[in-house]
Amino acid sequence: MEHIGSLNEKPLHAALKAWYAGPDDQVEVPIDGFVIDVLRDDLLIEIQTGGFANIKRKLLDLVERHPLRLVYPIPREKWLVKLDLDQDRVTSRRKSPKRGSEVDLFTELVSFPALMARSNFALEILLTQEEEIWRYDGRRGWRRRGWVVHERRLLQVVDRHQYQTPSDLMGLLPGGLQQPFTTADLATALSRPRRVAQKMAYCLRKMGALHQVGQKGRAKLYQTPDGGEKWQANQPNKP
C-alpha cells in the first residue's frame, strides 16, 4: 500500500493538508490500495506539491471509481532562505523576482492532460506565499555552487481557483489572442517562456479544447473548435 507517513511528510504538504481539511473531513485514508490526503464525504482530495508524473498511476486508477480533486500549490510570491552549515540559523532571506501564475500548472499537467475531460476529475490551484529553504550540500548542488532546495514552507494561501472541464482551462488563454496562433504568439501574449506556451497548447489539444489547423513555417497553428468566437465572447472587456 502506498503511504506517505507523517515522519517523511514535507512541511509544505503537511501545512496545506491542515489548511485544506475541514472539521468533518478525514485525512490519510486508505482507499483501494492507496492513501488519500483528504476524504470529504465521497470526494477524494489529493494534494500534490511535486511532479504530477509521480502520482499518475494513482490518479488514473482511482478516478475510475471515485470523484477526485487534485490540489496543486503555485507560489505567487516566494522568499529564498539560506541556512548556515549547521542548518539551525538563517544567513539570508530575499524575495524571488519570479511570480507564479495559474498557467504554470501546464508544466505538470502534461503528465495526464486528458484526465481533465473526465467527469470524475477536478483540479484546484492554490496560489500561495512560500519560503524556499536552501542548505549547502557540495556533493549535490554543483549547479548552484553547492546550494540545494531543502524544503518549502507555506506562509499563506492568497487565492484559489477550481477547474472541472477543459472549457474552464480555456479561460487561462490571454484575451486578445488572435486565432489561429502559434506557441510563439501565445508565449508573447502570456509574457511567459515559450516552453510554457508549448505545454499549455499541448495540454489543451489533448483535452480537445484546441485543434491543430496547419503550420506557419515550422510552427504549428492552433485554434479553438469554434474559431474562438465563444472564447473571445467570454473574455472580460478591457478598459
Buried (B, 14 or more C-beta within 10 A) or exposed (E): EEEBEEEEBBBBBBBBBEBBBEEEBEBBBEEEEBBBBBBBEEBBBBBBBEEBEEBEEBBBEBBEEBBBBBBBBBBBBBBBBBBEEEEEEEEEEEEEEEEBBBBBBBBBBBBBBEBBEBEBBBBBBBBBBBBBBBBBEEEEBEEEEBBBEBBBBBBEBEEEBEBBBBBBBBBBBBEEBEBBBBBEBBBBBBEBEBEBBBBBBBBBBBBBBBBEEEEEEEEBBBBBEEEBEEBBEEBEEEE
